[in-house]
């Protein structure tokens, strides 16, 4: 278990205040996640300092720092993967996906199981008038699949870190305003395979996970990484995110999906992100998240 508490991909929640996701690893560790999983503690990778300044060079807030951290995280994960371990990374905002996908791209061709309440791919329909205001945490899947500035998408000439056709997206919940704000048609036209929340509710979590895993198994890849954004959970159990999900997964549904994916011998690692302890004063959301992750690992016997 490795801490990678980057908040670089998010905008400040208010003037002069850093996003609280930087405290996520400590909060989940306080809930006993390391002990409950009998995990080997791989320590902490410290991100560069958060900057409130806009960055017109990349167009993304903290863009250069995100690129630096992605390369450092990729280096650390390469060591863990070489040792035969199954890395579980505690983030962090969703921009940390660039680290594992870069690490795996260096090794060959890998897939991505992307559990998220948003597509994290569709760009704004009306780009910001002032350069440097993009947030990587909302466009991380687009960046990982090669859409964006070279500094964030083409380290060592390895663009894309994961091909669109090697991505399975699970849990997307479209809100009525999304189409007016985002170019959602870009996501629909991509090669990404999507199992939105409506599909999960109609067919069940276990069936959907089996379908997604079957997709991954037919891809010409050497394995796959699991991205877990806490906002894939319904806001009734996970309000402690920057964009709570009004129609997300239950804890049971998330556990079943994760367990199915983790049970695959082709799953090589996972990260979890976006949970913000500052928005969870009672700690109930952290408990629910840790319970789901631990139960999924126990069901999959991945930690034995």
Short mmCIF file of the C-alpha atoms (twelve columns), coordinates in Angstrom:
data_MODEL
# 
_entry.id   MODEL 
# 
loop_
_atom_site.group_PDB 
_atom_site.id 
_atom_site.type_symbol 
_atom_site.label_atom_id 
_atom_site.label_alt_id 
_atom_site.label_comp_id 
_atom_site.label_asym_id 
_atom_site.label_seq_id 
_atom_site.Cartn_x 
_atom_site.Cartn_y 
_atom_site.Cartn_z 
_atom_site.pdbx_PDB_model_num 
ATOM 1   C CA . UNK A 1   0.000   0.000   0.000   1 
ATOM 2   C CA . UNK A 2   1.441   3.276   -1.191  1 
ATOM 3   C CA . UNK A 3   0.264   6.794   -0.332  1 
ATOM 4   C CA . UNK A 4   0.168   9.251   -3.234  1 
ATOM 5   C CA . UNK A 5   -1.790  12.141  -1.768  1 
ATOM 6   C CA . UNK A 6   -1.686  14.560  -4.672  1 
ATOM 7   C CA . UNK A 7   -4.338  17.282  -4.822  1 
ATOM 8   C CA . UNK A 8   -2.679  18.982  -7.787  1 
ATOM 9   C CA . UNK A 9   -5.450  18.182  -10.255 1 
ATOM 10  C CA . UNK A 10  -8.208  20.048  -8.411  1 
ATOM 11  C CA . UNK A 11  -9.200  23.693  -8.192  1 
ATOM 12  C CA . UNK A 12  -9.249  25.311  -4.745  1 
ATOM 13  C CA . UNK A 13  -12.636 24.737  -3.055  1 
ATOM 14  C CA . UNK A 14  -12.428 28.347  -1.880  1 
ATOM 15  C CA . UNK A 15  -9.901  31.171  -2.070  1 
ATOM 16  C CA . UNK A 16  -6.568  30.262  -0.508  1 
ATOM 17  C CA . UNK A 17  -7.617  26.764  0.576   1 
ATOM 18  C CA . UNK A 18  -6.052  23.581  -0.798  1 
ATOM 19  C CA . UNK A 19  -8.325  20.655  -1.733  1 
ATOM 20  C CA . UNK A 20  -8.602  18.283  1.222   1 
ATOM 21  C CA . UNK A 21  -7.966  15.059  -0.713  1 
ATOM 22  C CA . UNK A 22  -4.342  15.388  0.362   1 
ATOM 23  C CA . UNK A 23  -5.502  13.985  3.720   1 
ATOM 24  C CA . UNK A 24  -7.188  10.925  2.240   1 
ATOM 25  C CA . UNK A 25  -4.466  8.306   2.874   1 
ATOM 26  C CA . UNK A 26  -4.221  9.226   6.550   1 
ATOM 27  C CA . UNK A 27  -8.002  9.026   6.941   1 
ATOM 28  C CA . UNK A 28  -8.224  5.589   5.328   1 
ATOM 29  C CA . UNK A 29  -5.258  4.340   7.319   1 
ATOM 30  C CA . UNK A 30  -7.007  5.535   10.480  1 
ATOM 31  C CA . UNK A 31  -9.842  3.184   9.532   1 
ATOM 32  C CA . UNK A 32  -7.381  0.285   9.583   1 
ATOM 33  C CA . UNK A 33  -7.147  -0.410  5.873   1 
ATOM 34  C CA . UNK A 34  -3.492  -1.529  6.013   1 
ATOM 35  C CA . UNK A 35  -4.023  -3.948  8.884   1 
ATOM 36  C CA . UNK A 36  -7.345  -5.252  7.597   1 
ATOM 37  C CA . UNK A 37  -5.779  -6.127  4.249   1 
ATOM 38  C CA . UNK A 38  -2.556  -7.447  5.802   1 
ATOM 39  C CA . UNK A 39  -0.838  -5.142  3.347   1 
ATOM 40  C CA . UNK A 40  2.848   -4.398  3.150   1 
ATOM 41  C CA . UNK A 41  3.347   -0.697  3.805   1 
ATOM 42  C CA . UNK A 42  5.181   0.886   0.876   1 
ATOM 43  C CA . UNK A 43  5.244   4.310   2.511   1 
ATOM 44  C CA . UNK A 44  4.414   7.645   0.943   1 
ATOM 45  C CA . UNK A 45  5.324   9.448   -2.236  1 
ATOM 46  C CA . UNK A 46  5.246   13.179  -1.551  1 
ATOM 47  C CA . UNK A 47  3.766   15.324  -4.348  1 
ATOM 48  C CA . UNK A 48  5.139   18.729  -5.330  1 
ATOM 49  C CA . UNK A 49  3.636   21.723  -3.520  1 
ATOM 50  C CA . UNK A 50  0.169   22.835  -4.558  1 
ATOM 51  C CA . UNK A 51  0.062   26.172  -6.363  1 
ATOM 52  C CA . UNK A 52  -2.917  28.500  -6.537  1 
ATOM 53  C CA . UNK A 53  -1.507  30.206  -9.616  1 
ATOM 54  C CA . UNK A 54  -2.826  29.472  -13.089 1 
ATOM 55  C CA . UNK A 55  -0.455  27.728  -15.466 1 
ATOM 56  C CA . UNK A 56  -0.786  28.898  -19.064 1 
ATOM 57  C CA . UNK A 57  2.119   26.718  -20.261 1 
ATOM 58  C CA . UNK A 58  0.159   23.445  -20.087 1 
ATOM 59  C CA . UNK A 59  -3.284  25.012  -19.683 1 
ATOM 60  C CA . UNK A 60  -3.837  22.914  -16.549 1 
ATOM 61  C CA . UNK A 61  -3.595  23.990  -12.922 1 
ATOM 62  C CA . UNK A 62  -0.334  22.633  -11.543 1 
ATOM 63  C CA . UNK A 63  0.250   20.982  -14.912 1 
ATOM 64  C CA . UNK A 64  4.034   20.790  -14.708 1 
ATOM 65  C CA . UNK A 65  3.869   19.497  -11.138 1 
ATOM 66  C CA . UNK A 66  1.323   16.838  -12.160 1 
ATOM 67  C CA . UNK A 67  3.635   15.663  -14.936 1 
ATOM 68  C CA . UNK A 68  6.540   15.475  -12.490 1 
ATOM 69  C CA . UNK A 69  4.512   13.535  -9.935  1 
ATOM 70  C CA . UNK A 70  3.173   11.132  -12.563 1 
ATOM 71  C CA . UNK A 71  6.721   10.220  -13.588 1 
ATOM 72  C CA . UNK A 72  7.807   9.791   -9.961  1 
ATOM 73  C CA . UNK A 73  4.768   7.640   -9.179  1 
ATOM 74  C CA . UNK A 74  5.418   5.556   -12.282 1 
ATOM 75  C CA . UNK A 75  8.998   4.962   -11.132 1 
ATOM 76  C CA . UNK A 76  7.870   3.867   -7.652  1 
ATOM 77  C CA . UNK A 77  5.156   1.597   -9.046  1 
ATOM 78  C CA . UNK A 78  7.611   -0.008  -11.453 1 
ATOM 79  C CA . UNK A 79  9.662   -1.164  -8.467  1 
ATOM 80  C CA . UNK A 80  6.597   -2.562  -6.710  1 
ATOM 81  C CA . UNK A 81  5.408   -4.342  -9.838  1 
ATOM 82  C CA . UNK A 82  8.868   -5.775  -10.470 1 
ATOM 83  C CA . UNK A 83  8.777   -7.260  -6.965  1 
ATOM 84  C CA . UNK A 84  5.625   -9.177  -7.832  1 
ATOM 85  C CA . UNK A 85  3.392   -7.162  -5.556  1 
ATOM 86  C CA . UNK A 86  -0.129  -5.871  -6.152  1 
ATOM 87  C CA . UNK A 87  0.074   -2.109  -5.522  1 
ATOM 88  C CA . UNK A 88  -2.885  -0.413  -3.857  1 
ATOM 89  C CA . UNK A 89  -2.358  3.344   -4.124  1 
ATOM 90  C CA . UNK A 90  -4.186  5.723   -1.799  1 
ATOM 91  C CA . UNK A 91  -4.641  9.080   -3.546  1 
ATOM 92  C CA . UNK A 92  -5.120  11.795  -4.237  1 
ATOM 93  C CA . UNK A 93  -7.249  13.252  -6.941  1 
ATOM 94  C CA . UNK A 94  -7.911  11.397  -10.175 1 
ATOM 95  C CA . UNK A 95  -4.895  12.852  -11.961 1 
ATOM 96  C CA . UNK A 96  -2.803  10.203  -10.219 1 
ATOM 97  C CA . UNK A 97  -4.072  7.760   -12.885 1 
ATOM 98  C CA . UNK A 98  -1.269  9.117   -15.078 1 
ATOM 99  C CA . UNK A 99  1.307   7.450   -12.806 1 
ATOM 100 C CA . UNK A 100 0.160   3.830   -13.047 1 
ATOM 101 C CA . UNK A 101 -0.824  4.063   -16.700 1 
ATOM 102 C CA . UNK A 102 2.624   5.454   -17.531 1 
ATOM 103 C CA . UNK A 103 4.286   2.729   -15.456 1 
ATOM 104 C CA . UNK A 104 2.349   0.044   -17.307 1 
ATOM 105 C CA . UNK A 105 2.872   1.648   -20.714 1 
ATOM 106 C CA . UNK A 106 6.615   1.345   -20.117 1 
ATOM 107 C CA . UNK A 107 6.086   -2.396  -19.662 1 
ATOM 108 C CA . UNK A 108 3.844   -3.015  -22.641 1 
ATOM 109 C CA . UNK A 109 0.151   -2.777  -23.467 1 
ATOM 110 C CA . UNK A 110 -2.268  -2.709  -20.535 1 
ATOM 111 C CA . UNK A 111 -5.930  -1.943  -19.980 1 
ATOM 112 C CA . UNK A 112 -7.836  0.169   -17.502 1 
ATOM 113 C CA . UNK A 113 -11.011 -0.597  -15.546 1 
ATOM 114 C CA . UNK A 114 -12.284 2.908   -14.777 1 
ATOM 115 C CA . UNK A 115 -14.865 3.110   -11.959 1 
ATOM 116 C CA . UNK A 116 -16.106 6.687   -11.841 1 
ATOM 117 C CA . UNK A 117 -19.364 8.602   -11.623 1 
ATOM 118 C CA . UNK A 118 -18.112 10.955  -14.366 1 
ATOM 119 C CA . UNK A 119 -16.470 10.184  -17.681 1 
ATOM 120 C CA . UNK A 120 -13.369 12.343  -16.931 1 
ATOM 121 C CA . UNK A 121 -12.887 12.510  -20.696 1 
ATOM 122 C CA . UNK A 122 -15.311 15.036  -22.204 1 
ATOM 123 C CA . UNK A 123 -13.718 18.492  -22.503 1 
ATOM 124 C CA . UNK A 124 -15.631 21.660  -21.627 1 
ATOM 125 C CA . UNK A 125 -17.970 22.806  -24.365 1 
ATOM 126 C CA . UNK A 126 -16.746 26.354  -23.790 1 
ATOM 127 C CA . UNK A 127 -13.022 26.385  -22.915 1 
ATOM 128 C CA . UNK A 128 -11.964 28.850  -20.221 1 
ATOM 129 C CA . UNK A 129 -11.138 32.306  -21.532 1 
ATOM 130 C CA . UNK A 130 -8.120  32.535  -19.233 1 
ATOM 131 C CA . UNK A 131 -5.421  29.909  -19.998 1 
ATOM 132 C CA . UNK A 132 -4.405  27.583  -17.210 1 
ATOM 133 C CA . UNK A 133 -7.778  26.868  -15.645 1 
ATOM 134 C CA . UNK A 134 -8.290  23.270  -16.754 1 
ATOM 135 C CA . UNK A 135 -8.275  20.778  -13.883 1 
ATOM 136 C CA . UNK A 136 -6.624  17.444  -14.620 1 
ATOM 137 C CA . UNK A 137 -8.816  15.591  -12.121 1 
ATOM 138 C CA . UNK A 138 -11.825 16.173  -14.372 1 
ATOM 139 C CA . UNK A 139 -10.051 15.231  -17.610 1 
ATOM 140 C CA . UNK A 140 -7.713  12.512  -16.383 1 
ATOM 141 C CA . UNK A 141 -9.089  9.733   -18.585 1 
ATOM 142 C CA . UNK A 142 -8.730  12.005  -21.593 1 
ATOM 143 C CA . UNK A 143 -5.132  12.721  -20.635 1 
ATOM 144 C CA . UNK A 144 -4.303  9.051   -20.013 1 
ATOM 145 C CA . UNK A 145 -5.676  8.175   -23.454 1 
ATOM 146 C CA . UNK A 146 -3.522  10.812  -25.126 1 
ATOM 147 C CA . UNK A 147 -5.666  13.937  -25.356 1 
ATOM 148 C CA . UNK A 148 -3.835  16.972  -24.051 1 
ATOM 149 C CA . UNK A 149 -0.454  18.700  -23.905 1 
ATOM 150 C CA . UNK A 150 2.682   16.643  -24.450 1 
ATOM 151 C CA . UNK A 151 3.969   17.312  -20.950 1 
ATOM 152 C CA . UNK A 152 0.977   15.454  -19.478 1 
ATOM 153 C CA . UNK A 153 0.297   12.868  -22.177 1 
ATOM 154 C CA . UNK A 154 3.551   11.981  -23.901 1 
ATOM 155 C CA . UNK A 155 6.276   11.301  -21.337 1 
ATOM 156 C CA . UNK A 156 9.199   9.578   -23.107 1 
ATOM 157 C CA . UNK A 157 7.150   9.579   -26.317 1 
ATOM 158 C CA . UNK A 158 4.762   6.944   -24.914 1 
ATOM 159 C CA . UNK A 159 1.425   8.546   -25.848 1 
ATOM 160 C CA . UNK A 160 -1.148  7.201   -25.210 1 
ATOM 161 C CA . UNK A 161 -0.460  5.602   -21.846 1 
ATOM 162 C CA . UNK A 162 -3.544  3.459   -22.415 1 
ATOM 163 C CA . UNK A 163 -5.472  3.090   -25.648 1 
ATOM 164 C CA . UNK A 164 -9.141  4.024   -25.641 1 
ATOM 165 C CA . UNK A 165 -10.076 0.574   -26.910 1 
ATOM 166 C CA . UNK A 166 -8.404  -0.901  -23.832 1 
ATOM 167 C CA . UNK A 167 -10.569 1.063   -21.352 1 
ATOM 168 C CA . UNK A 168 -13.781 -0.135  -19.712 1 
ATOM 169 C CA . UNK A 169 -15.699 2.614   -17.923 1 
ATOM 170 C CA . UNK A 170 -18.097 1.545   -15.147 1 
ATOM 171 C CA . UNK A 171 -20.629 3.677   -13.279 1 
ATOM 172 C CA . UNK A 172 -21.099 6.802   -15.401 1 
ATOM 173 C CA . UNK A 173 -24.044 8.939   -14.247 1 
ATOM 174 C CA . UNK A 174 -25.019 11.656  -16.701 1 
ATOM 175 C CA . UNK A 175 -26.710 14.686  -15.192 1 
ATOM 176 C CA . UNK A 176 -29.132 16.841  -17.250 1 
ATOM 177 C CA . UNK A 177 -26.713 19.768  -17.362 1 
ATOM 178 C CA . UNK A 178 -23.736 17.713  -18.557 1 
ATOM 179 C CA . UNK A 179 -24.519 18.094  -22.247 1 
ATOM 180 C CA . UNK A 180 -24.604 21.869  -22.050 1 
ATOM 181 C CA . UNK A 181 -21.353 22.035  -20.089 1 
ATOM 182 C CA . UNK A 182 -19.310 19.215  -21.640 1 
ATOM 183 C CA . UNK A 183 -18.743 17.812  -25.129 1 
ATOM 184 C CA . UNK A 184 -20.228 14.478  -24.076 1 
ATOM 185 C CA . UNK A 185 -20.425 13.448  -27.714 1 
ATOM 186 C CA . UNK A 186 -16.630 13.091  -27.668 1 
ATOM 187 C CA . UNK A 187 -16.899 10.356  -25.053 1 
ATOM 188 C CA . UNK A 188 -19.730 8.645   -26.940 1 
ATOM 189 C CA . UNK A 189 -17.649 8.654   -30.129 1 
ATOM 190 C CA . UNK A 190 -14.548 7.267   -28.428 1 
ATOM 191 C CA . UNK A 191 -13.509 3.610   -28.424 1 
ATOM 192 C CA . UNK A 192 -14.034 3.405   -24.640 1 
ATOM 193 C CA . UNK A 193 -16.534 0.736   -23.581 1 
ATOM 194 C CA . UNK A 194 -19.025 2.145   -21.093 1 
ATOM 195 C CA . UNK A 195 -21.321 0.482   -18.588 1 
ATOM 196 C CA . UNK A 196 -23.280 3.440   -17.163 1 
ATOM 197 C CA . UNK A 197 -25.266 3.416   -13.954 1 
ATOM 198 C CA . UNK A 198 -28.491 2.632   -15.835 1 
ATOM 199 C CA . UNK A 199 -26.947 -0.585  -17.119 1 
ATOM 200 C CA . UNK A 200 -25.817 -1.559  -13.626 1 
ATOM 201 C CA . UNK A 201 -29.252 -0.918  -12.136 1 
ATOM 202 C CA . UNK A 202 -30.928 -2.871  -14.947 1 
ATOM 203 C CA . UNK A 203 -28.598 -5.887  -15.066 1 
ATOM 204 C CA . UNK A 204 -27.043 -5.959  -11.616 1 
ATOM 205 C CA . UNK A 205 -23.567 -5.190  -10.358 1 
ATOM 206 C CA . UNK A 206 -22.206 -8.729  -10.592 1 
ATOM 207 C CA . UNK A 207 -23.437 -9.242  -14.159 1 
ATOM 208 C CA . UNK A 208 -22.101 -5.873  -15.244 1 
ATOM 209 C CA . UNK A 209 -18.708 -6.565  -13.680 1 
ATOM 210 C CA . UNK A 210 -18.562 -9.949  -15.430 1 
ATOM 211 C CA . UNK A 211 -19.382 -8.260  -18.739 1 
ATOM 212 C CA . UNK A 212 -16.693 -5.640  -18.198 1 
ATOM 213 C CA . UNK A 213 -14.161 -8.304  -17.258 1 
ATOM 214 C CA . UNK A 214 -15.081 -10.303 -20.349 1 
ATOM 215 C CA . UNK A 215 -14.368 -7.191  -22.418 1 
ATOM 216 C CA . UNK A 216 -10.962 -6.825  -20.780 1 
ATOM 217 C CA . UNK A 217 -10.212 -10.507 -21.316 1 
ATOM 218 C CA . UNK A 218 -10.771 -10.188 -25.068 1 
ATOM 219 C CA . UNK A 219 -8.408  -7.232  -25.403 1 
ATOM 220 C CA . UNK A 220 -4.820  -7.721  -26.634 1 
ATOM 221 C CA . UNK A 221 -3.388  -6.568  -23.308 1 
ATOM 222 C CA . UNK A 222 -1.025  -7.996  -20.705 1 
ATOM 223 C CA . UNK A 223 -3.200  -7.044  -17.741 1 
ATOM 224 C CA . UNK A 224 -5.231  -4.151  -16.403 1 
ATOM 225 C CA . UNK A 225 -5.197  -1.510  -13.669 1 
ATOM 226 C CA . UNK A 226 -8.256  -0.510  -11.600 1 
ATOM 227 C CA . UNK A 227 -9.138  3.172   -11.106 1 
ATOM 228 C CA . UNK A 228 -11.613 3.810   -8.293  1 
ATOM 229 C CA . UNK A 229 -13.058 7.293   -7.850  1 
ATOM 230 C CA . UNK A 230 -15.046 7.461   -4.616  1 
ATOM 231 C CA . UNK A 231 -17.722 9.523   -6.382  1 
ATOM 232 C CA . UNK A 232 -18.905 6.381   -8.160  1 
ATOM 233 C CA . UNK A 233 -20.743 5.751   -4.876  1 
ATOM 234 C CA . UNK A 234 -24.116 7.331   -4.254  1 
ATOM 235 C CA . UNK A 235 -24.001 10.596  -2.318  1 
ATOM 236 C CA . UNK A 236 -26.115 9.033   0.439   1 
ATOM 237 C CA . UNK A 237 -23.032 7.018   1.452   1 
ATOM 238 C CA . UNK A 238 -20.287 9.150   -0.108  1 
ATOM 239 C CA . UNK A 239 -21.012 12.855  0.232   1 
ATOM 240 C CA . UNK A 240 -17.335 13.618  0.896   1 
ATOM 241 C CA . UNK A 241 -16.284 14.295  -2.692  1 
ATOM 242 C CA . UNK A 242 -16.068 17.453  -4.761  1 
ATOM 243 C CA . UNK A 243 -18.992 16.368  -6.969  1 
ATOM 244 C CA . UNK A 244 -21.393 14.061  -5.063  1 
ATOM 245 C CA . UNK A 245 -23.247 11.528  -7.199  1 
ATOM 246 C CA . UNK A 246 -27.063 11.667  -6.979  1 
ATOM 247 C CA . UNK A 247 -27.473 8.241   -8.586  1 
ATOM 248 C CA . UNK A 248 -24.366 6.250   -7.766  1 
ATOM 249 C CA . UNK A 249 -23.519 2.754   -6.615  1 
ATOM 250 C CA . UNK A 250 -24.415 1.321   -3.249  1 
ATOM 251 C CA . UNK A 251 -21.628 -0.058  -1.077  1 
ATOM 252 C CA . UNK A 252 -22.804 -3.577  -1.937  1 
ATOM 253 C CA . UNK A 253 -22.761 -2.858  -5.675  1 
ATOM 254 C CA . UNK A 254 -19.275 -1.388  -5.513  1 
ATOM 255 C CA . UNK A 255 -18.031 -4.341  -3.476  1 
ATOM 256 C CA . UNK A 256 -19.381 -6.836  -6.018  1 
ATOM 257 C CA . UNK A 257 -17.876 -5.000  -8.976  1 
ATOM 258 C CA . UNK A 258 -14.483 -4.612  -7.328  1 
ATOM 259 C CA . UNK A 259 -14.425 -8.226  -6.151  1 
ATOM 260 C CA . UNK A 260 -15.055 -9.504  -9.669  1 
ATOM 261 C CA . UNK A 261 -12.292 -7.364  -11.126 1 
ATOM 262 C CA . UNK A 262 -9.820  -8.104  -8.320  1 
ATOM 263 C CA . UNK A 263 -10.364 -11.848 -8.650  1 
ATOM 264 C CA . UNK A 264 -8.961  -11.758 -12.168 1 
ATOM 265 C CA . UNK A 265 -5.319  -12.841 -12.425 1 
ATOM 266 C CA . UNK A 266 -4.947  -10.063 -14.992 1 
ATOM 267 C CA . UNK A 267 -5.603  -7.306  -12.423 1 
ATOM 268 C CA . UNK A 268 -2.172  -5.883  -11.594 1 
ATOM 269 C CA . UNK A 269 -2.943  -2.957  -9.276  1 
ATOM 270 C CA . UNK A 270 -5.451  -0.368  -8.157  1 
ATOM 271 C CA . UNK A 271 -5.738  3.169   -6.857  1 
ATOM 272 C CA . UNK A 272 -8.503  5.012   -5.048  1 
ATOM 273 C CA . UNK A 273 -9.081  8.740   -5.069  1 
ATOM 274 C CA . UNK A 274 -11.200 11.877  -4.575  1 
ATOM 275 C CA . UNK A 275 -12.472 11.153  -1.050  1 
ATOM 276 C CA . UNK A 276 -12.045 14.353  0.997   1 
ATOM 277 C CA . UNK A 277 -11.846 13.930  4.789   1 
ATOM 278 C CA . UNK A 278 -12.670 17.606  5.303   1 
ATOM 279 C CA . UNK A 279 -16.160 16.859  3.953   1 
ATOM 280 C CA . UNK A 280 -16.608 13.863  6.258   1 
ATOM 281 C CA . UNK A 281 -16.554 15.162  9.854   1 
ATOM 282 C CA . UNK A 282 -18.047 11.960  11.294  1 
ATOM 283 C CA . UNK A 283 -15.793 9.614   9.308   1 
ATOM 284 C CA . UNK A 284 -18.802 7.581   8.154   1 
ATOM 285 C CA . UNK A 285 -17.974 7.950   4.466   1 
ATOM 286 C CA . UNK A 286 -14.396 6.783   5.068   1 
ATOM 287 C CA . UNK A 287 -15.717 3.739   6.920   1 
ATOM 288 C CA . UNK A 288 -18.031 2.859   4.048   1 
ATOM 289 C CA . UNK A 289 -15.251 3.228   1.493   1 
ATOM 290 C CA . UNK A 290 -12.769 1.128   3.459   1 
ATOM 291 C CA . UNK A 291 -15.396 -1.524  4.188   1 
ATOM 292 C CA . UNK A 292 -16.175 -1.841  0.475   1 
ATOM 293 C CA . UNK A 293 -12.510 -2.117  -0.513  1 
ATOM 294 C CA . UNK A 294 -11.642 -4.623  2.227   1 
ATOM 295 C CA . UNK A 295 -14.711 -6.752  1.524   1 
ATOM 296 C CA . UNK A 296 -13.890 -6.810  -2.176  1 
ATOM 297 C CA . UNK A 297 -10.299 -7.919  -1.537  1 
ATOM 298 C CA . UNK A 298 -11.469 -10.571 0.922   1 
ATOM 299 C CA . UNK A 299 -14.000 -11.919 -1.569  1 
ATOM 300 C CA . UNK A 300 -11.403 -11.950 -4.331  1 
ATOM 301 C CA . UNK A 301 -8.710  -13.416 -2.014  1 
ATOM 302 C CA . UNK A 302 -6.298  -10.978 -3.630  1 
ATOM 303 C CA . UNK A 303 -4.486  -10.284 -0.379  1 
ATOM 304 C CA . UNK A 304 -3.790  -13.947 0.458   1 
# 
